[in-house]
């Protein structure tokens, strides 16, 4: 099996090709360029460099959030188009799950987090039971202070927000706070593709027509529009 993975939840988007034998290629770029400007050219480059065709992919995997509203829409819509054009299956992979995937078999629970702005973070909690990654707290959005009440033990924090708010986390959690290395702070297309490969192999695919991002928080434009409607 060969899976094309796409990750656009953060500014550092990535595209990867993964097989059931390992990662074949991954391309990522942390630059101030929108995903709409670079995503398809990156897909073309990864396929060209691996000498593979889109028709040779067994399926597609895409990060579905939470994360950047615009980035998620671009990633999901691109994969929907690829799936509908090729008839290949799709796996929708939660971004925080893919982020925790960077720290396999960790001795302590892993809390991946992304910046949700407004002094809040998107967060979840994962632990390993044997070889299985188990989600023990669903994706949520909340202030850092509320996490202290939900996470009573030692925790490994990862994700861009864990780096941005490291001082605050160290103050809140003290010696209970452990931090992932820089190399594990970003969700990667390779992780998305690896998880997606297992999902597709187990026939837990998504319907391309109904595939949609997980925002958790409603987009600001939608909230503002609703307020205008109610004020009339």
Secondary structure, 3 states (H helix, E strand, C coil): CEEEEEECCCCCEEEEEEECCEEEEEEEECCCCCHHHHHHHHHHHHHHHHCCCHHHCCEEEEECCCCCHHHHHHHHHHHHHHHHHHCCEEEEECHHHHHHCCCCCCCCEEEEEEEEECCEEEEEEEEEECCEEEEEEEEEEEEHHHHHHHCCCCEEEECHHHHHCHHHHHHHHHHHEEECCHHHCCCCHHHHHHHHHHHHHCCCCECCCCCCCCCCCCCHHHHHHHHHHHHC
